[in-house]
Amino acid sequence: MDNSRELEIRQRIDAYVKGQLKEEEIQELWNEFAKNPELLDVLELEVNVKAIIEKNATQAVPKSKIYKLPSWTWHAAAAAAIIIVALVQLFRVDTPTNIDQFVVQQINPSEIETADGVRGKDLRITTADSLLNLGFEAIISGNEDRALELFDEVINNYGEEPYGSKAFLNKGIILYNEGDYDSAILAFEEAAERVEDSRMITEKAYWYMGNALVNIGELEAAQEAVFQAYQLDGIFRNPAFRLLKKLSDDLGTSDYEEFNTPELE
């Protein structure tokens, strides 16, 4: 972010904490932080934000009264305002928001599982490893049909772990990207059931299964699958959290007590 942009954000937050923004201007500020969460990092300062929020929460301040912040406390107040804005956005879904905004549109090919030996630079490659690697190469080359054939060969002939779960996960990713969500769900379910000692494969299987279920309108089943991914506390925890909130709102089962708020990064 350039200096002029940062200055503009600082000025708007300063006006916010002084009570000088109109309702539509506050909404615009919230939307900006929701769209650009990296802005939270720009103004994050070395202050005890939680202590500030807790202190402010215990003090009843009349809405009509505006306090002019001393210069030495501006940064602390701004940081508190940012966190408050972020928390409001986290637990709120505006009416125009569509659930499609929370769902994965296309799964990146980098999510495809290959042979462990490739990543570990181990030269001991099995036939199943080779098939997985050839399937990945076929996807990169744009030949998804060939990739499906290779992954099916792994499933049919080398279904033991870890090859079975990898092949089913990869197959599900291809089918998801092709819009065949029903078949993708079956593949992700197989991956989740077969996997033995890979937390990453388990998390991917449940997360993408949940997304596929949303796409076919099975929101309750989607909520269960996404919650399984969320509980694993891995790389999909934050997007899973946001999708869970939206699903809870849409299903009318908003109960946030079972969720732990992800730390703002």
N, C-alpha and C positions, 0 to 999 in steps of 0.2 A: 504494500500500500504506500502511495506517495505521501509526502508531507501535507499537501493541501487536502487530500482526502481524509487523512487522520485528523487534521485540524477541524474539518467540517463535522466529523463524528463526535469529537470532543465537545464542540460547541453545542451540538444537538443534545448530547447527554447532559451537559451543564444546564441547558434550558429545561430539560426534563426534570432533573432533581430540584430545580428552583420553582417548578410548577408553572412554567411559562409556555408549555406546549399545549396546543389545542388537541381535542380528542382524536381528530384525524391525523394529526402530526405524530401523536403517540403511537397510533396504529401503524403508521408508516415506519416508525423507528423499530417497532417490534418485528414487522415483516422483513426489514432489512437484516436484522440479526438472525432471523430464521433462515433467510436465504444465504447469508454469508457468516456462518458460525465462526470463521477464522477471525472476524472482527473482535471477538471476545478476547482473543489472545493479544491483540494489539494494545489494549488498555488494561490488561491484567497486571496488577502491581503487587509489590511485596507488602501486602496488608493481610490482616486476619479477616477475610471477608465474612466468614461464618459468624464471627463475633459481632461484626458490624450489623449484619442482618438480624441476629437475635436481639441485639440492643435496640435496633430501630423498631422491631416487632413489639417490644414491651412498652413503647412510648406512644401515647395517643396524641397525634398532632392534628389540630383543626385543619380541615381542607382549605379554608379561606386564608390561612396564614402562610406566608412565604418567607423562608429563612434565607438570608444571604450567607453562603458558605465562606468561611475564612479561607484564604488562599492555601494555607498549609493542609487543609482537610479536603480540598477539591478532589484529589486523586482517589482518596479512600471512598468518598461518596460516589464518585463515578464508577469505581469498581463494584460497589454494592449495587448500584443501579443496573449495571450490566448483568450481574448474576440474577437479580430479581426478574429482569426482562427475560433472561434465558429460561428460568424456571417457569414463568408464566407461559411461555411458548411451549415448553415441554409438556405441560399438563393441559394444553388447550388445543382444540382443533377447530379452526374457523369454519363457518358454514359453507363457504365456497370450496373448501378443500375436498378433493376427490381422492378416494383410496388408491387410485392408480399412481398418485404421486409418491406413495410409500412402497410401491411394489417394484421389484427388479424387472426392467424391460427386456434386457438381453444379458445373459451371463457371459462374462469375459472368458475367452478360451484359456486364460492363465489359471482358471479354476480347475481345469482338467488334471486328473491325477495320472502321473507317469510312474516309471520305475523308481524305486527308492535308490537304486544304484546310481542313477543319473545324477540325482541331487547330492548324493554322498560321494560321488566320484569313485564308486566301487565298480570294478570291472567284472564282478560276478553277476552276469545278467542271465536270467532264466528265459525260457520261451515266452512265458506269460508277460515278463517285463518287456520283452521285445515287441510283443503285440500291443501292449499299452502305449509304448513309445511310437510305434507306427500309426496307431490311432490318433495320437496327438498331432503327429506330422500331417496326417490326412486332413484334420480339422484346420490346421494352419494353412494348408493348401486349398481349402475351400471344398474338399471332397467329403462332406458329412456322411454320405451313404457308405463310402468305403470305411470310414471310421466306425460306423455302427456295425458293419460286418466284422471288423476286427474285435470290437468289444464283445460282440455276441460270441465270437470264437473263444474268447477268454472265459466268458460265463459258462459256455457249454463244455469246455474241455479243461479249464484250469480254475474252477470255481472256488478253490480253497482260499483262505485268507492269507495275505491281504488283497489278493487279486480280484476276488468276487465283488467285494464292496466297491473297489475302485472302478471296475468295469461298469457296474450298475450306476454308480454316481455319474460317470462320464456319459453313459448312454442317456441318463436323465437330463443332463445339461444340453445335449444336442436336441433332444425332443422338446425341451422347454423352449429353446431358441427357435425351433420350427413352429411353435404354437400348438404342439400336440400335448396339451397339459395333462390330459387323463393318463396317457402312456408315461409321461414324465413322472407323475405321482407314483405310479406303480414301481418305476425304476428306483426312485428315491427311497421308497418304503423298503425295497429289497436291500439297498445299500445300508440303511439304518439298522435293519435286522441282522445283517451278516457281519458288520464290522465288529472287530474284537478289541483292538487296542489302539485305535486312532481316533482321538477326540476331534481332530480336524475334519475327518470324513463324516463323523456323526453330526457335527455342527452344520456342515455344508448340506448334508442330506435333509435335515429337519428344516433348515432355513429356506432352501429352495423348494422343498415340498410345500411349506406353508405358503410361499409366493404362488406356486402353481394352483393350490387350492383356492386362493383368493381369485385367481383368474377364471375359475369355473364357478365362482359364487358360493363355494362351500366355506362360509366364513367361520363357523364354529369349529370345524375341523382344522381350518387354517390357524385359528387362535391357539389350538392345542399344539400344533406342530411348531409354530413360531415360538411359543413359550418354552418348548424343549430346547430350541436353539438358544434362546435368551438365557436359560439356566446354566448353560455350559460356559457362560462368561468369557466368550472368545471374541474373535474379530467382528462377528455380526451382532454383538450385544446391543450397541446403540441403535442401529437400524431396526433390530428386532423389537426393541423397547418402543420406538416410535410407531411401528406397525401395530403392536399390541394395543397401544393407546387408541389408535384409530379404530381398530376392530372392536374394542370394548365400547367405544362411543357409538359405533354403527349398530352394534348388537344390543345396546342398552344395558350392558352389564358392566358399567364403569366401576371397578373396584380396584383402587390403586394400592391397597395395603399389601398385596402379595408381590408387588414389584419394588425393586430397589432402584432409585434414580441413578443412572450412570453418571460417573464423574464427568464434568465438562472439561473437554480437552482444548 
